[in-house]
Amino acid sequence: MSRPDILLYTANTMNGWKPLIFLHEAGIDYELAPVDFGKKEQKAPEYLKLNPNGRIPSIVDRGAEDFAVFESGAILWYLAEKYDRFLSHDPKERSETMQWLMFQMGGIGPMMGQAMFFQRIAKPNGDEVPYAINRYVTESRRLLEVLDTRLAGRDWLVGEALSIADIATYPWARSHFWATVSVEGLPHLQAWFDRLDAMPRVQEALQLPEPRPSAFGEGDVARAAKENAARFR
Ligand SMILES: N[C@@H](CCC(=O)N[C@@H](CS)C(=O)NCC(=O)O)C(=O)O
């Protein structure tokens, strides 16, 4: 049996789930290389050759002379072009997909990421900064309101079908519990969550490389919070 083209380095985090969602939903064979933060594998010199930022995810395309791609948005775009999935051929729709992908990469991800960092990592590790928590939670809520407005009267962020913009945004927005950002009064966003929650292959991806911690508010939240604080200390 031949080796799959895509070798995916990832972990069970919001950015880490994005390529997993793409590959599972598209039904593409790939090889999974879990990255252990506890062992700082993402900072190892060999790994930094693939991802100079020392973070996950990264891919290596063995079908293209071991071409390496880092940054989750760029990975989704690369996979979309390679496999011709989840990205329209229409120039305007492609641009809209890029716009919402950038909105996730430059807004939703960093703001919700910092809301999570200050509450789930800094605070339990002894450094509570209320001003930062308030700033990032408030800004995250504002960004989720932008998504809700966009989703009024439409099923997907762009066009008539799932795109890489949805794939990038869902793991972050859906983890609003972990960032303690309310989604009360955002019915279009919640309907979009329901749509993606009901997709078995999307949900399958969210259990890799290991079962999802309590990012969506499920399971033993206190234990997940403790383990997470230690994992990123
Ligand atoms: N902009 C990057 C962010 C990647 C990122 O922050 N990854 C986190 C997990 S969600 C990570 O690798 N954290 C481990 C570390 O900071 O050492 C992307 O979208 O790929």
The ligand as a Gaussian input file, in Angstrom:
#p B3LYP/6-31G(d) Opt

LIG

0 1
 N       -1.274000      31.231000      13.654000
 C       -0.923000      29.861000      13.959000
 C       -1.137000      29.625000      15.445000
 C       -0.734000      28.225000      15.841000
 C       -0.853000      28.024000      17.339000
 O       -0.912000      28.995000      18.133000
 N       -0.872000      26.754000      17.742000
 C       -0.925000      26.440000      19.164000
 C       -2.040000      25.431000      19.436000
 S       -3.645000      26.091000      19.007000
 C        0.388000      25.820000      19.603000
 O        1.066000      25.194000      18.821000
 N        0.739000      25.987000      20.872000
 C        1.946000      25.422000      21.431000
 C        2.970000      26.480000      21.772000
 O        2.621000      27.660000      21.809000
 O        4.112000      26.106000      22.030000
 C       -1.797000      28.924000      13.125000
 O       -2.949000      29.281000      12.877000
 O       -1.318000      27.847000      12.716000

